[in-house]
Amino acid sequence: MSLEEKLKEIDEICIKLENADLGLDEGVALYEKGTKIAKECLKELNEVKGKVNVIKKEIDSYKEEDFD
């Protein structure tokens, strides 16, 4: 499942949780599912952030050379 799909699912869970007709057990189950998906998203975002930082360090390590 892509990050965008996970975020959409979290949004749908939030909408369901705002529904006053939910029972306690169903609400807890949805909350658990939402937090699990949120953790997956954070893990994925942190991995991407790490890759971006590596690329940035590589770019920053290049020195300007004088052209004669």
ChimeraX commands (.cxc) that place a marker at each C-alpha (Angstrom):
marker #1 position 0.00,0.00,0.00 radius 0.5
marker #1 position 1.42,3.40,-0.96 radius 0.5
marker #1 position 1.89,6.23,1.50 radius 0.5
marker #1 position -0.95,8.13,-0.13 radius 0.5
marker #1 position -3.28,5.13,0.26 radius 0.5
marker #1 position -2.29,4.77,3.92 radius 0.5
marker #1 position -3.00,8.44,4.57 radius 0.5
marker #1 position -6.38,8.12,2.87 radius 0.5
marker #1 position -7.20,5.12,5.05 radius 0.5
marker #1 position -6.22,7.04,8.18 radius 0.5
marker #1 position -8.53,9.86,7.06 radius 0.5
marker #1 position -11.38,7.39,6.58 radius 0.5
marker #1 position -10.74,5.92,10.03 radius 0.5
marker #1 position -10.86,9.41,11.56 radius 0.5
marker #1 position -14.21,10.07,9.91 radius 0.5
marker #1 position -15.57,6.79,11.29 radius 0.5
marker #1 position -14.22,7.58,14.77 radius 0.5
marker #1 position -16.04,10.92,14.72 radius 0.5
marker #1 position -19.30,9.03,14.23 radius 0.5
marker #1 position -21.19,8.95,17.51 radius 0.5
marker #1 position -22.87,5.65,16.58 radius 0.5
marker #1 position -19.68,3.60,17.03 radius 0.5
marker #1 position -19.53,1.08,19.81 radius 0.5
marker #1 position -16.58,1.11,22.19 radius 0.5
marker #1 position -15.04,-2.10,20.86 radius 0.5
marker #1 position -15.31,-0.96,17.25 radius 0.5
marker #1 position -13.89,2.45,18.14 radius 0.5
marker #1 position -10.91,0.93,19.92 radius 0.5
marker #1 position -10.27,-1.45,17.01 radius 0.5
marker #1 position -10.35,1.43,14.52 radius 0.5
marker #1 position -8.06,3.51,16.75 radius 0.5
marker #1 position -5.56,0.64,16.96 radius 0.5
marker #1 position -5.68,0.16,13.19 radius 0.5
marker #1 position -5.16,3.88,12.61 radius 0.5
marker #1 position -2.18,4.08,14.96 radius 0.5
marker #1 position -0.61,1.03,13.31 radius 0.5
marker #1 position -0.94,2.64,9.89 radius 0.5
marker #1 position 0.37,5.96,11.24 radius 0.5
marker #1 position 3.48,4.19,12.60 radius 0.5
marker #1 position 4.04,2.61,9.18 radius 0.5
marker #1 position 3.77,6.05,7.56 radius 0.5
marker #1 position 6.24,7.57,10.01 radius 0.5
marker #1 position 8.69,4.73,9.41 radius 0.5
marker #1 position 8.42,5.21,5.65 radius 0.5
marker #1 position 8.82,8.99,5.92 radius 0.5
marker #1 position 11.88,8.60,8.15 radius 0.5
marker #1 position 13.45,6.22,5.62 radius 0.5
marker #1 position 12.88,8.74,2.83 radius 0.5
marker #1 position 14.23,11.54,5.02 radius 0.5
marker #1 position 17.38,9.47,5.59 radius 0.5
marker #1 position 17.83,8.97,1.85 radius 0.5
marker #1 position 17.38,12.69,1.21 radius 0.5
marker #1 position 19.96,13.50,3.90 radius 0.5
marker #1 position 22.46,11.11,2.31 radius 0.5
marker #1 position 21.96,12.73,-1.10 radius 0.5
marker #1 position 22.26,16.20,0.43 radius 0.5
marker #1 position 25.54,15.28,2.15 radius 0.5
marker #1 position 26.88,13.94,-1.15 radius 0.5
marker #1 position 25.98,17.17,-2.91 radius 0.5
marker #1 position 27.43,19.28,-0.07 radius 0.5
marker #1 position 30.70,17.33,-0.22 radius 0.5
marker #1 position 31.48,18.50,-3.75 radius 0.5
marker #1 position 33.85,21.44,-3.76 radius 0.5
marker #1 position 33.81,24.25,-6.22 radius 0.5
marker #1 position 36.71,24.09,-8.59 radius 0.5
marker #1 position 38.32,27.13,-10.12 radius 0.5
marker #1 position 38.27,27.29,-13.86 radius 0.5
marker #1 position 41.50,28.66,-15.28 radius 0.5
marker link #1:1,2 radius 0.2
marker link #1:2,3 radius 0.2
marker link #1:3,4 radius 0.2
marker link #1:4,5 radius 0.2
marker link #1:5,6 radius 0.2
marker link #1:6,7 radius 0.2
marker link #1:7,8 radius 0.2
marker link #1:8,9 radius 0.2
marker link #1:9,10 radius 0.2
marker link #1:10,11 radius 0.2
marker link #1:11,12 radius 0.2
marker link #1:12,13 radius 0.2
marker link #1:13,14 radius 0.2
marker link #1:14,15 radius 0.2
marker link #1:15,16 radius 0.2
marker link #1:16,17 radius 0.2
marker link #1:17,18 radius 0.2
marker link #1:18,19 radius 0.2
marker link #1:19,20 radius 0.2
marker link #1:20,21 radius 0.2
marker link #1:21,22 radius 0.2
marker link #1:22,23 radius 0.2
marker link #1:23,24 radius 0.2
marker link #1:24,25 radius 0.2
marker link #1:25,26 radius 0.2
marker link #1:26,27 radius 0.2
marker link #1:27,28 radius 0.2
marker link #1:28,29 radius 0.2
marker link #1:29,30 radius 0.2
marker link #1:30,31 radius 0.2
marker link #1:31,32 radius 0.2
marker link #1:32,33 radius 0.2
marker link #1:33,34 radius 0.2
marker link #1:34,35 radius 0.2
marker link #1:35,36 radius 0.2
marker link #1:36,37 radius 0.2
marker link #1:37,38 radius 0.2
marker link #1:38,39 radius 0.2
marker link #1:39,40 radius 0.2
marker link #1:40,41 radius 0.2
marker link #1:41,42 radius 0.2
marker link #1:42,43 radius 0.2
marker link #1:43,44 radius 0.2
marker link #1:44,45 radius 0.2
marker link #1:45,46 radius 0.2
marker link #1:46,47 radius 0.2
marker link #1:47,48 radius 0.2
marker link #1:48,49 radius 0.2
marker link #1:49,50 radius 0.2
marker link #1:50,51 radius 0.2
marker link #1:51,52 radius 0.2
marker link #1:52,53 radius 0.2
marker link #1:53,54 radius 0.2
marker link #1:54,55 radius 0.2
marker link #1:55,56 radius 0.2
marker link #1:56,57 radius 0.2
marker link #1:57,58 radius 0.2
marker link #1:58,59 radius 0.2
marker link #1:59,60 radius 0.2
marker link #1:60,61 radius 0.2
marker link #1:61,62 radius 0.2
marker link #1:62,63 radius 0.2
marker link #1:63,64 radius 0.2
marker link #1:64,65 radius 0.2
marker link #1:65,66 radius 0.2
marker link #1:66,67 radius 0.2
marker link #1:67,68 radius 0.2
view
